[in-house]
Amino acid sequence: MEINLLCNPHHRNSQGFVLPLFLLDRRIRAMKGAIFYTGRFGSTHQYASWISGASGLPVFDLNKTRPNPSQYDFLVLGSSIIITRPTIKRWLKANWKKIQRKPVLLFTVSGTEPGHPHLKQWLEENLPKEILEHVDYYAFRGRLNLGEVPWWIRLMLKFAAKREEDPQVKQRMTEGFGFMDKNAVKPIVDWVKALQDENLKQTKLQEHEHH
Ligand SMILES: Cc1cc2nc3c(=O)[nH]c(=O)nc-3n(C[C@H](O)[C@H](O)[C@H](O)COP(=O)(O)O)c2cc1C
């Protein structure tokens, strides 16, 4: 892991004066992180925005922009689940080499509830073991407003519902659902803070050892 050590014993400010240590301390920068997500109907965006609001991390919609993951020390990745597939799959596989040494947290947004065995199964079917073993994982429940989706998706869901055996899933497909929960993001915000605190501690420790 790269350590953001902006200060060193020889640090000078722009006028060339050596800064006293207590001022240098303030120049120690927290690790730089970002939230990248893929979603279509707004719920993954909403969770990403809530995490951003509470943690201060910037948010990027991978369907609209191509941020460079190499510019960050750690990443929070958000993905909706559509027809059993995490929508971030292609991006994650294509960019894995760039992020495999960084702390990464993946969160999914689905109709299926967190902890349901299907979620684990769908992740294992779509993402290599190497990725799943590295990332920290979190599941959120999302939203489906049938009035907002295109007609052909409504039609597809209607047909899929006819074949669906689980009555709860069938109901979600025919009536839609709303499970958005702002408080659910707290563990991810805590994950970000713990990472940044730990890094600051390590940086200060190294600084101390230098003297
Ligand atoms: C076409 C379609 C397929 C979906 N397939 C699944 C699925 O296989 N499993 C599941 O748990 N949720 C499924 N959902 C529910 C979505 O994961 C949920 O609505 C999520 O909040 C969508 O995220 P978004 O608003 O960011 O697009 C599906 C929704 C749609 C519209």
PDBQT file of the ligand as one rigid body, heavy atoms in Angstrom, charges set to zero:
ROOT
HETATM    1  C1  LIG A 301     -34.688  -5.863 -15.384  1.00  0.00    +0.000 C 
HETATM    2  C2  LIG A 301     -34.383  -6.024 -13.931  1.00  0.00    +0.000 A 
HETATM    3  C3  LIG A 301     -33.814  -7.199 -13.485  1.00  0.00    +0.000 A 
HETATM    4  C4  LIG A 301     -33.518  -7.375 -12.119  1.00  0.00    +0.000 A 
HETATM    5  N1  LIG A 301     -32.966  -8.537 -11.712  1.00  0.00    +0.000 NA
HETATM    6  C5  LIG A 301     -32.705  -8.735 -10.388  1.00  0.00    +0.000 A 
HETATM    7  C6  LIG A 301     -32.164  -9.971  -9.933  1.00  0.00    +0.000 A 
HETATM    8  O1  LIG A 301     -31.866 -10.866 -10.703  1.00  0.00    +0.000 OA
HETATM    9  N2  LIG A 301     -31.975 -10.122  -8.599  1.00  0.00    +0.000 N 
HETATM   10  C7  LIG A 301     -32.280  -9.138  -7.701  1.00  0.00    +0.000 A 
HETATM   11  O2  LIG A 301     -32.086  -9.343  -6.525  1.00  0.00    +0.000 OA
HETATM   12  N3  LIG A 301     -32.778  -7.935  -8.115  1.00  0.00    +0.000 NA
HETATM   13  C8  LIG A 301     -32.994  -7.716  -9.420  1.00  0.00    +0.000 A 
HETATM   14  N4  LIG A 301     -33.528  -6.537  -9.853  1.00  0.00    +0.000 N 
HETATM   15  C9  LIG A 301     -33.751  -5.460  -8.875  1.00  0.00    +0.000 C 
HETATM   16  C10 LIG A 301     -32.634  -4.414  -8.911  1.00  0.00    +0.000 C 
HETATM   17  O3  LIG A 301     -31.431  -4.970  -8.463  1.00  0.00    +0.000 OA
HETATM   18  C11 LIG A 301     -33.028  -3.219  -8.029  1.00  0.00    +0.000 C 
HETATM   19  O4  LIG A 301     -34.199  -2.637  -8.562  1.00  0.00    +0.000 OA
HETATM   20  C12 LIG A 301     -31.902  -2.195  -7.922  1.00  0.00    +0.000 C 
HETATM   21  O5  LIG A 301     -32.319  -1.261  -6.923  1.00  0.00    +0.000 OA
HETATM   22  C13 LIG A 301     -31.655  -1.487  -9.243  1.00  0.00    +0.000 C 
HETATM   23  O6  LIG A 301     -30.568  -0.597  -9.119  1.00  0.00    +0.000 OA
HETATM   24  P1  LIG A 301     -30.541   0.830  -9.908  1.00  0.00    +0.000 P 
HETATM   25  O7  LIG A 301     -31.731   1.631  -9.431  1.00  0.00    +0.000 OA
HETATM   26  O8  LIG A 301     -29.257   1.467  -9.513  1.00  0.00    +0.000 OA
HETATM   27  O9  LIG A 301     -30.607   0.529 -11.377  1.00  0.00    +0.000 OA
HETATM   28  C14 LIG A 301     -33.807  -6.337 -11.199  1.00  0.00    +0.000 A 
HETATM   29  C15 LIG A 301     -34.373  -5.141 -11.661  1.00  0.00    +0.000 A 
HETATM   30  C16 LIG A 301     -34.644  -4.981 -13.006  1.00  0.00    +0.000 A 
HETATM   31  C17 LIG A 301     -35.246  -3.688 -13.483  1.00  0.00    +0.000 C 
ENDROOT
TORSDOF 0
